Amino acid sequence: MDITLLAEKLAKPFLKWAGGKTQLLNEIAARLPNGLRTGEIDTYIEPFIGGGAVFFYIVQNYTNLNRFYLLDVNQDLINCYNAVKTSAESIIDDLRTLEKKYLAKKNSSRKDFYYHIRTEFNADRSPAKLIFLNKTCYNGLYRMNRLFLKESFVREISSLRLTTGCN
């Protein structure tokens, strides 16, 4: 099945993540175990969820699966997936608010707003702020540094990316 034909109809990763597999889905799909097709496999375990491209593909194409385990060493990422799972409407509302505030600013003020949100995220670890930062940061990739023994989001704002979390 050609993945590109399905792109507009299916849920897609809402985060861009280093090592993302979206461009490799056709190759990955061709190598999935037959047990997914036959129904022998009813559980999917994703040890490194990242952006979730493989998960989103599998959950939408193998309806016989009834258990999913999404894992990652990054606790902010896992918290974000859990929040989307349990409070999607609230996350969307928060993203729309952030987007509205961001887009209402002149380009020069957007940078200050971005860094303000980044500082807030480093304090409160809000899933909506993580998605916003991911959509507006340089290259759209999450990067953390240890600062005083605490993980801190450190990506700079991108002057080229004006997309936000609600698209």
N, C-alpha and C positions, 0 to 999 in steps of 0.2 A: 504494500500500500504506500503510495506517495504521500509523505507527511505534509508537503507543501500544499496539497489540495485541502487538507483539513485545518490549516492554520487559522482561518477566520472563524471557524465554528467551535473550536475547542478552547478550554481554559489553557492558559499559557503561564509560564513562570512570571511571577510579579516582581522578582528580583533578578538583577544581573549579578552573576557570581563568577569568580575566577574558576576556570576549568569547566564552564558551562557546556552542556552536551546538546543544545538545541540543533546546532548545525550537523551533528553526528547521528541524529535520530534514525534516519533511514538505515544507516549501517548497523546501529545498535539493534533496531527492530528485526533486522535479518538474522541476528545472532541470538535472539531470545530463545529460551528453552521451549521445546514442543509442549511441555507440560502446561504452559500458560494457555496454549490454544486448545488443548484437549480437556482442560479442567482439572488435571491431576494436581496442579499447584493452586492453592487457594490463599496463600499468604505472600505478601511482597515485603521484603526488608530492604530498605535503602540506607546503607551505613553512612553515606556522605551526601545528604540531601542537597546542599548548596542551593542553586536556583530552582531545582526540582524538575528539570525538563523531562528526564526519564520517568519520574513518578507521574507527572501529568499525562504523559503519553500512555503509560501502562494502565492507569486507573480509568482512562477513557476508552481503552481498546480491549480490555480483558475484564468483562463484567462478572466472571466467575470468581474473582478474587474477593474475599470477604474480610481479610485482615491486612492492615498496612502498618508498618513500623518505620517511621522516619526518624533517622538519627543524624547527629552531627556533633562535633566537639564544640562548636560555637553556640553558647547558650543563648545569645541574642537572636540568632537565627531560629533556633528551636522555639523560643518564646514567641517570635513573630509568626511562625507557622501555627502554633497553638492559638494565638490570638485571632488569626484569620479563620481558623476552624471554628472557634467558639463565639467570636464577636465581629464577624465580617462587616456588618452594617456600621458598627461603631468605628472600626478602622477606616472604612470608606468615608464616613462623616468627618473624621479627624483629617484625613488626607485632603478632602475637598476644602476644609478650612485652611490648611497649610497652603494648598495650591492657590486659593483665592488671595490670601495675604501676600504670597510670593509674587504672583502675576500682577498684583495691584501696584507693586513697587517699580520704580525706574531701575534700569539695569544696574546702575551704580549702587543702589540700596539693596538689591537682591543679594549681593555678596555679603553684606552685613547681616541680613536676615538668615542666610544659609549658615554662617558661622554662629549665630545666636542659637539656631535650632541644633547645630552640632554640639554646642556646649550643653544645652538642655538634654539632648540624647545621652551624652556621656554621664549625666547625673541621674536621669530617670529611666533610661533604656526603653523608651516607648516604641512599640512596634511600628506605629504610624510614622514616627520620626525616622526610624531606620529605613523604611520604604522611601520616604521623601528624600533622605540623604542619598540613598542608592540611586534614585532617579535624577538627582541634580549634581552629584559629585563628578569629579574628573574621571572620565572613562566609565562612569557608572559602576565602579567596582569597590566593594567593601574592603577597607584596610584598617587594621587596628595596630596600635603601639602600646606597649606597657609604659605607663606614666605613673610613677610613685606606686608601683605594684597594683595598679588598676588599669584594665583595658580601656583604651579611649579610641573612638573613631577619629581618624586623622586625614581622611581624603580632603583635598582642596575642592573648591567649587569649580565647575567647568564653565568657561565663558561660552562654550559652543552648545552645551546641552541646556535646553530650556523646557524639557519635558518634566512633568511632575508625576506624582504617584497615582493619579486618577485615570491614566490612559492605559 
